[in-house]
């Protein structure tokens, strides 16, 4: 007969699934003091770089709130990338350099390849349009809140 040993909540037999660690409120709240990831994007057409940040939940929801105010799906579709870029491009202090989403039509005039470069980073950091994005093979499209459906 082989001896059986009790398995604690922190260890499992090799054939078992990984241990699930339940986080406490304090552990979760402690992580909220850390800065969210950001990434600099080279934009030689504008003469430098822009910093693209990860959005917190409130910032992300503000995109959907604004898009919901637009008249129709076509207008929302045209505005999506511009508004996401406006929400994610920040200065050195982390403050948005485009504070008013109503200015999105101005960004629609920027070169598409430039905006696409910034959009790809913003989308990767924030997963606004699923994993692949609109130019990938995904059939998902964003709804007014920016969530893929």
C-alpha positions in Angstrom: 0.0 0.0 0.0 1.2 3.4 -0.8 0.9 6.2 1.7 -1.3 9.1 0.7 -0.4 12.6 1.6 -2.9 15.4 2.0 -2.6 18.1 -0.7 -2.8 21.7 0.6 -4.6 24.4 -1.2 -1.3 25.7 -2.6 0.0 22.5 -4.1 -1.5 19.9 -6.4 -0.5 16.6 -7.8 1.4 16.8 -11.1 -1.5 15.5 -13.0 -4.0 18.1 -11.6 -5.0 21.4 -13.0 -3.0 24.5 -11.8 -3.8 26.0 -8.4 -6.4 28.8 -8.4 -5.4 31.6 -6.2 -8.4 33.7 -5.0 -7.4 37.3 -4.8 -8.6 39.5 -1.9 -10.0 43.0 -2.2 -6.8 44.5 -0.8 -4.7 42.6 -3.3 -6.8 43.9 -6.2 -6.9 47.5 -5.0 -3.1 47.5 -4.4 -2.6 46.9 -8.1 -4.7 49.9 -9.1 -1.9 52.2 -7.9 0.4 51.0 -10.7 0.5 52.9 -14.0 -1.2 51.3 -16.9 1.0 50.2 -19.9 1.7 52.7 -22.6 3.8 52.6 -25.8 5.5 55.2 -27.9 4.7 55.1 -31.7 6.9 56.7 -34.3 5.0 59.2 -36.4 7.6 60.8 -38.7 4.8 62.4 -40.7 4.0 64.5 -37.7 7.7 65.0 -36.8 8.1 62.8 -33.8 6.4 60.2 -31.6 3.1 59.9 -29.8 2.4 58.0 -26.6 -0.5 55.6 -26.7 -1.9 54.5 -23.3 -4.0 51.7 -22.0 -7.4 53.0 -21.0 -9.0 52.5 -17.6 -12.7 51.4 -17.5 -14.1 54.9 -17.2 -12.1 56.1 -20.1 -13.0 53.1 -22.2 -16.7 53.6 -21.5 -16.5 57.3 -22.5 -15.7 56.1 -26.0 -18.9 54.1 -26.2 -20.9 56.9 -24.6 -19.7 59.4 -27.3 -20.3 57.0 -30.2 -23.8 56.3 -29.0 -24.6 60.0 -29.4 -23.7 59.9 -33.1 -26.6 59.7 -35.6 -26.1 56.4 -37.4 -23.9 53.3 -37.8 -22.1 54.8 -40.7 -21.1 57.8 -38.7 -20.1 55.7 -35.7 -18.0 53.5 -37.9 -16.1 56.4 -39.4 -15.6 57.9 -35.9 -14.4 54.8 -34.1 -10.7 54.8 -34.9 -10.4 58.6 -34.6 -12.1 58.6 -31.2 -10.0 55.7 -29.9 -6.9 57.5 -31.0 -8.1 60.6 -29.3 -8.8 58.7 -26.1 -5.4 57.0 -26.0 -2.8 59.5 -27.2 -1.4 61.3 -24.2 1.4 63.7 -23.3 4.4 62.9 -21.0 2.1 63.4 -17.9 -0.5 61.0 -19.2 -3.0 63.7 -20.1 -5.0 63.3 -23.4 -3.8 65.7 -26.0 -7.2 65.5 -27.8 -9.6 66.2 -24.9 -12.7 66.7 -26.9 -14.1 63.8 -29.0 -16.2 66.3 -31.0 -13.0 67.1 -32.9 -12.8 63.6 -34.4 -13.6 64.8 -37.9 -10.3 66.6 -37.9 -8.4 63.4 -37.5 -10.3 61.8 -40.3 -8.3 64.1 -42.6 -4.9 62.6 -41.4 -3.1 60.1 -43.7 -4.7 56.7 -43.3 -1.4 54.8 -43.0 -0.4 57.1 -40.1 -3.7 56.7 -38.3 -3.6 53.0 -38.9 -0.2 52.7 -37.3 -1.4 54.5 -34.1 -4.8 52.6 -34.2 -3.0 49.2 -34.2 -1.1 50.1 -31.0 -4.2 51.5 -29.4 -6.2 48.5 -30.3 -3.5 46.0 -29.2 -3.2 47.8 -25.8 -7.0 48.1 -25.3 -8.6 45.3 -27.4 -11.3 47.7 -28.7 -11.9 45.5 -31.7 -11.1 42.0 -30.6 -7.7 40.4 -31.0 -7.2 40.8 -34.8 -8.9 44.1 -35.5 -11.0 45.1 -38.4 -8.4 44.4 -41.0 -7.8 40.9 -39.7 -9.9 37.8 -40.4 -12.3 38.4 -37.5 -15.9 38.8 -38.5 -16.7 40.8 -35.4 -17.7 44.4 -35.5 -17.7 46.8 -32.6 -20.9 48.0 -31.1 -21.5 51.5 -29.8 -19.5 50.8 -26.6 -16.5 49.6 -28.7 -17.0 46.0 -27.6 -16.8 43.4 -30.4 -20.0 41.5 -31.1 
